[in-house]
Amino acid sequence: MNQQLSEQMHGYWQGRAQGYSEYNQMELRDSRALNWSLCLQEYIHRFAPDCPHDQIKILDVGTGPGFFAILLKQAGYDVTACDFTLEMLEQAKGNA
């Protein structure tokens, strides 16, 4: 990726961190969180049907404000989240 594009992407997501986080906070409080959680767990179970949740390690690349990482952690998975911007990671920490 060229430097200019990288800087543009970083600037965009840095500026969107707060608003995107607020939207994710709303999602975490309504039925979408449960729906997504059940969907994710069903999908993971297909690939690791006999493995306890706490023995499954998940890497959430591009976590943003942490929506999926939070749901997966609440379901008992070992989750590591990373993102392109520090601002998004700060939002994810706050949301968790």
VENJONOR-V218041 format. One record per run of one state. SS is the DSSP state (helix for helix, strand for strand, loop for the rest). FROM is the first residue (numbers start at 1). TO is the last residue. Records with the same first field share a line. If there is no record, write none. Layout:
SS=FROM-TO / FROM-TO
//
This chain:
loop=1-2 / 29-30 / 48-52 / 56-56 / 62-66 / 75-77 / 83-85 / 96-96
helix=3-28 / 31-47 / 53-55 / 67-74 / 86-95
strand=57-61 / 78-82
//
